Amino acid sequence: MTVQVASGVVSLWHRFRRNRAAVLGLAIMALIVLAAAFGPLLYPVDPFDMLGRPSTVPSQRFPLGTDVSGRDILAGLLHGARVSLLIGIAASLAATLVGLVVGALAGYFGGWLDAVLMRTTDFFLTIPSFVLAVLIVAIFQPSVLIITASIAVVSWPSVARLARAEFVSHQGRDYVDACRAMGMSNAEIMLRQILPNALPPVIVIASLMVATAILTESGLSFLGLGDPNIISWGYMIGVGRTVLRTAWWMSAIPGVTILITVLAINLVGEGLNEALNPRMRQR
Amino acid sequence: MSALLRVSDLTVEYDTLGGALRAVDGVSFTIAPGETVAIVGESGSGKSSIAHALLRLIPRASGRIAGGRIEFAGEDLAALPEHAMRRVRGARIGMIFQDPMMALNPVYTIGRQIAEPLLLHGSVPVRRAMDRVVELLTLVGVPAPEERIRQYPHNLSGGMRQRVMIAMALASGPRLLIADEPTTALDVTVQAQVLALVDELKARLGMAVLLITHDLAVVSEVAARVVVMYAGRKVEEGPVNEVFADPAHPYTRGLLAASDWSGDPRERLREIPGTVPALAELPEGCSFWPRCPDAEPRCRAARPAELASGARRASCVHAERIWRPS
């Protein structure tokens, strides 16, 4: 079994590697993850400490300058990476899990269960997702947990629809009938037979969702709805907004960081899509 | 001799926008232990629905067994709770499907898929499972089984895949094998091999076979008895040699004539005029009368009763003169 999985990963890597842009995206992602993991250790400056004069240009002491309160922007960037990645990944995982369960049940069983679950999904899809996220955070206290939950709540419906489509198409196939004919239970068929077939497109969507989640989190903290105890990229843009004309880099630096991160994740997602798509395998 | 499987008055309905359709309408037949029975009919005659109904595989969202009994070794499968039904599927009744490519999960190796029913029904301990898989593959005539178990379905030819399916169906030593169009998706030469294999295994393992097919040549080769289906109803039943030599129902006669290739090759292919009626628009009385060369007014008036003569049954008024009501 382990040999099979390992060889599967190796061949996946071979297909992924053919897309140069995706490899570049993966390299950038690796840098960002490393920066988030070790940056605050190698550059131990508290991002909330007012250390210098406000709004200074990048210098030897402050490599990326200071913000309107004299806080070190580089320190903010490194600490903010942790928050962005944590919220982005946690929210996507939660949304993927919920979406998979809802979509699998709806697609596999059909009937009234399908109708109820999918109308609920449609209900969530009709509400503009960012507005809903703002609403949820505004109702509860803004904390990392609530922000993550709010992003997950607005993200799961797209996974649910995709998962449902996959499960609908697979539950009608002969191999599922064959599994039932040999006495497998519904849970076993869903988890062990259909899920491995349905997973590739879901993995792609989930990876792209990390990018959207990071953007949503930035948007929330830009609006001042972030966790007040934690520095984040969106919050830094918000702080620089008032001095945009005199100190443009204050907003531009976290802004470009978000742009690069989201772009890198999208490139990786695109590469995964090509690598996991069975139609591409024969090439 | 008591029957292994006794189906009585089986009715299967599917829901459509226009209401419930009867895909199988009051069909009865029996299978003795070790016997091969074939169900023949055109597409839409309900033959596959019977196969699915026997294992209760009709999708719950779209259809149901609306009536009748399915007695298998003394138990009524139609009334069995789902968890008890799971112990029948695969363990006591095996099933093979029309397209072996579609019936194998593309993401798992052959060995793993054949091991599945073994582990599911706990018939062998986990560490012995692969040995048993190799035994089974040898039994169904797959060469180099030790290498095959590490391969994926797409690495195998159609005939090999169908052998793998048969190995899966046989894994737990079922007493009945349901073969739903097992050779339709295969090349003619491979068809013959697979049929010969099923026949040989049947004799060796002493199991009964229910063969679902539209191919009369296949029926005459392997089956002892045949059930002919038309538009969801059984129209004729009997020993294959008797039914084929002297069909009692005009539909059976039409089928046999249409599949007879012995005539002049320049002659037009013989066919049954008209098409199978849609289940929603079945005619009154006998459902075959609009296409029947011998139709009379009384065929329209009422559904013909089933008549019997020895081991034979037919639902046609024209059999009346020679046969008595069953």
Chai-1 contact restraints between the chains, C-beta under 6 A:
chainA,res_idxA,chainB,res_idxB,connection_type,confidence,min_distance_angstrom,max_distance_angstrom,comment,restraint_id
A,G110,B,A61,contact,1.0,0.0,6.0,A-B,restraint_1
A,G111,B,A61,contact,1.0,0.0,6.0,A-B,restraint_2
A,R173,B,M102,contact,1.0,0.0,6.0,A-B,restraint_3
A,D174,B,F97,contact,1.0,0.0,6.0,A-B,restraint_4
A,D174,B,M102,contact,1.0,0.0,6.0,A-B,restraint_5
A,D174,B,A103,contact,1.0,0.0,6.0,A-B,restraint_6
A,Y175,B,A103,contact,1.0,0.0,6.0,A-B,restraint_7
A,Y175,B,L104,contact,1.0,0.0,6.0,A-B,restraint_8
A,Y175,B,N105,contact,1.0,0.0,6.0,A-B,restraint_9
A,D177,B,L57,contact,1.0,0.0,6.0,A-B,restraint_10
A,A178,B,F97,contact,1.0,0.0,6.0,A-B,restraint_11
A,A178,B,A103,contact,1.0,0.0,6.0,A-B,restraint_12
A,R180,B,L57,contact,1.0,0.0,6.0,A-B,restraint_13
A,A181,B,L55,contact,1.0,0.0,6.0,A-B,restraint_14
A,A181,B,R89,contact,1.0,0.0,6.0,A-B,restraint_15
A,A181,B,M95,contact,1.0,0.0,6.0,A-B,restraint_16
A,M182,B,G90,contact,1.0,0.0,6.0,A-B,restraint_17
A,M182,B,P117,contact,1.0,0.0,6.0,A-B,restraint_18
A,G183,B,R86,contact,1.0,0.0,6.0,A-B,restraint_19
A,G183,B,R89,contact,1.0,0.0,6.0,A-B,restraint_20
A,G183,B,G90,contact,1.0,0.0,6.0,A-B,restraint_21
A,G183,B,L120,contact,1.0,0.0,6.0,A-B,restraint_22
A,Q193,B,N105,contact,1.0,0.0,6.0,A-B,restraint_23
A,P196,B,V107,contact,1.0,0.0,6.0,A-B,restraint_24
A,N197,B,V107,contact,1.0,0.0,6.0,A-B,restraint_25
